[in-house]
Structures are given as C-alpha cells and as structure tokens.
Amino acid sequence: MPLIDISRTLNAAVAVWPGDTPFQMQPVLAIADGASVNLTTLTLSAHTGAHADAPYHFAADGATLEQVDLAPYWGPAQVVTVARTAGELTPADFAHVDLAAAPRLLVRSAASSQDPTVFPTAIVYPGPALIAHLAAQGIVLYGADAPSMDAIDSKTLPGHHALRRHGIAILEGLDLTHAPDGLYELVALPLKIAGGDGSPVRAVLRAV
C-alpha cells in the first residue's frame, strides 16, 4: 500500500511557536564550489513541524527522549476528523467513532488545511475528560495537526499533564490533509536525544 506522509516540510518559512527558534539550513560545503560533497548545518527548535513531545518538555521530572518508550510511535492508528474548529475537545466530539479500533488516535481539524507559514491563534485540543475517556479505550498515543495539546495561551497545560498521567504519548504538528478518516499503520519515531524535550519526526501512515 502507498505511504502517506503526514509530516510538514521543514523550511525557513514554516511557522514555529512565537518566540521559538526558526528553522535554518546553512550550507557549509557545496559541490558547485568544488567540494566533494554538499553539507549543511541545521538550526531548529525541537518542536518544529511534526514532532514528539517528551514528558520532560512540560514536567521537570518527566522522561527525556532517550528514555521514552518507542512502542507508541509505531503501530495501528486511526485518523478521525473533528468538526469543532477551536476549543476543548470532549468525548462527545468522538461519539460517532469506535475509539477502540486502534490504540493510536490522530485528530484532524482545520489546522491541517491552514497556511503552514502562519502560526494559529486558536486550535482544538483534548480536555482532561476526553483524555481519561481515551485511556479507558486503550489509547497509547494522541496525535494532532495542531501545535499543542492545550490552548495557545495556557500556562498550566492540563491536557499535556493529563496525557502524561494516563501514559499517552504526544505527537503535534501533523499534516493530515491527505489522510482520509480510517485505519492505518503509523510510524513516527523521535530522535534519540540525550536530555531531549522534543524531536521532529517523519510521520508516515500506511493504509491497512
């Protein structure tokens, strides 16, 4: 079956969290200048584009990237579109879905179709009641096309902390434009970064 790339293309124009480090790719060597190879240096935030949040990102005692279990980032997943365009998602937003069909939930919202060069001002995000409901259904990973698991202006991050309490891994910044609702195999492995709080991923789906 063909693969569906649900990552975002990284370039200097891709939006990052306000105040975060923009993506840069600096040429160091160039074949066109007589070098034997092309070589570049990358500068970017750990939370650029499609990325995994390690618990350490929002909890001082949370696991860092080299410590996280990789199992949630590879396996059966379900893509579900929500009608809500902003605010907290609740179990009612998924009443039409068999959440037990796959242990990884990827939520598509309006964020997938928005301009990737403009950081959104309003997003949908999982509320604590939804997260508890998902955990009861056996969900081990929650992925979103939005850049956060909480409201953009949240300082307490209840969604992030609820996901950690229930042992649910986090993917943010996905592009689900070309992934119709349904069941897939997901691969979205983060880099093994010692002390890392996040990592870009190359997130890919394969229909099952």
Secondary structure, DSSP 4 states (H G I P E B T S, - for coil): --EEE-S---STTS--STTSPPPEEEEEE-GGGT-SS-EEEEE--TTSSSEEEPGGGT-TTSPPGGGS-SGGGEEEEEEEE-S--SEEE-GGGGTTS-GGG-SEEEEE-GGGGS-TTS--S--EEE-HHHHHHHHHTT--EEEESSS-SS-TT-SS-HHHHHHHHTT-EEEES---TT--SEEEEEE-PPP--TT-SEEE---EEEE-
